[in-house]
């Protein structure tokens, strides 16, 4: 788990908050169901029937941890965001366009997804990689003092 004091002062964490704030809340069933389906749209009735509770639950836990670092694991949440939004996903980008751009900004959904995943990657590496301790263990033969 990230040091809560470091995360509170981390500009990447603040940027992630800004990016996620551009998306609708959990009540927008069609939005989240379409995100869960990688941008493939579903009818409102289908979205309500199949639900999106697992995705929403993970988002709620992650957002709670992002806003209150002592209550969550930022690295785990960032890994989830990477799985959800990274890669070449033109249908998802098109879906995001309507939510992240308030005007006709070219490729806004793609820009948002790439910005979010770049930011999530920075936070994942910073708080979830193990840092110097992992390097010392992985390269123990080299790092021993002789």
Protein Blocks (a to p, Z undefined) as FASTA:
>chain_A
ZZfklmmmmmklmmmmmmmmmpccfklmmlmmmmmnnopacdfklmmmnopmlmmmmmmm
mmmmmmmmmlccfklmmmmmmmmmgcjdfklmmmmmmmmpcbdcehklmmmmmmmmmmmm
mmmmmmmnopmmlmmmmmmmmmpcZZ
